Amino acid sequence: MTTSVERNKAIALHFAQDGWGTNPNWQTTWDDLMRADVVYHFNSAAEPIIGLAANKVFNESLFQGFPNICQTMEDIVAEGDKVVYRTTIQGTHTGEFLGTPPTGKSVKVNDFTLLRIADGKIAEWWYECNLLEVMQQLGLVSA
């Protein structure tokens, strides 16, 4: 018998693997896994991004900046309605990223994702990576 924690962990892994923005059908995966009113907290921004459509637009722009970006799952922990995972991401900046023109430089950083899952769908999403480190690796700010 599958517990809700195991089911939530499977949803998170499905999201991390098939919902990754370089996969051809990532948006369909999001349709299947996320609530229409999903709330996304991106890198401690003051205001979250609310709604599935708005989140698709925002994340598509991130992946256009690093079209070859890949992630490696390092850790995953689940408890109750929450799942957190840590990955290593790396890619080359060949498109616009958060308003920054391509630099052609590569980056590699660790990140964390926390998902709250309600009724089998992702209801809330927190994402954190060290954007300062990304900007330093791109040569946009000095260390």
Secondary structure as UniProt FT lines:
FT   HELIX           4..18
FT   TURN            21..22
FT   TURN            24..25
FT   HELIX           26..33
FT   STRAND          34..42
FT   TURN            43..44
FT   STRAND          49..50
FT   HELIX           52..65
FT   TURN            67..68
FT   STRAND          70..79
FT   TURN            80..81
FT   STRAND          82..92
FT   TURN            98..99
FT   STRAND          106..118
FT   TURN            119..120
FT   STRAND          121..129
FT   HELIX           131..137
FT   TURN            138..139
//
